[in-house]
Amino acid sequence: ENFIERKLQKFFGFHEQILDSDVVLKLDNNENRENKIAEIRLLMKGEELFAKKQTKTFEESVDQAIDALKKQVEKYKERFKK
């Protein structure tokens, strides 16, 4: 939990357009070792961004989901620069 809070606080510091976030961690009950799922939803002004990643650890899933959201946030910001 602290790991996720630190990651998101760092991310919030980067992007002032983020209004709220929601994180869901799930354990997929299958035989696959990559069964840790992180879903992160960001509420932006006028838009909602979402990323879902599944890996061997929750930390890695969160990292990958945040990386995916960083790309989405950059695209979001580019639309408003024009």
Secondary structure as GFF3:
##gff-version 3
##sequence-region A 1 82
A	DSSP	alpha_helix	2	14	.	.	.	ID=ss1
A	DSSP	beta_strand	18	27	.	.	.	ID=ss2
A	DSSP	beta_strand	36	44	.	.	.	ID=ss3
A	DSSP	beta_strand	47	55	.	.	.	ID=ss4
A	DSSP	alpha_helix	58	81	.	.	.	ID=ss5
###
